[in-house]
Amino acid sequence: MALSSDKLLQSVVEAAEEKKAYELVALNLQGISLVADYFLICHGNSDTQVQAIANEIRKRAEEHGARVRLEGMDTARWVLIDMGDVVAHVFHRDEREYYHLERLWSDAKAVTLA
């Protein structure tokens, strides 16, 4: 059985934290975008760390029955993990500063992470 988007978000946040992701930000897109309910944005300081974070998020989401699509693993500069209602963006530190998704989606409310 698939999790609610809230529970899926919490699970992938825990997965990212487990792999020591930096500056986790969750944005609530409900009522703002039809793309997803939540974006999770974080970064790693190396290609290896970015891939480890993305793999852990994918593994955790699949364990909860989410269908997962990954893009960008080969370059590990910006890995997009589409889990339907939750989309995670795992950046390499330099790319995160360049794309600054938090600013792009500034009308979305930040979710307080436990």
PyMOL commands that set and color helices and strands:
alter all, ss='L'
color gray80, all
select helices_A, chain A and resi 5-18+47-63+93-99+101-104
alter helices_A, ss='H'
color red, helices_A
select strands_A, chain A and resi 22-28+38-44+69-71+78-82+86-92+109-111
alter strands_A, ss='S'
color yellow, strands_A
deselect
rebuild
show_as cartoon
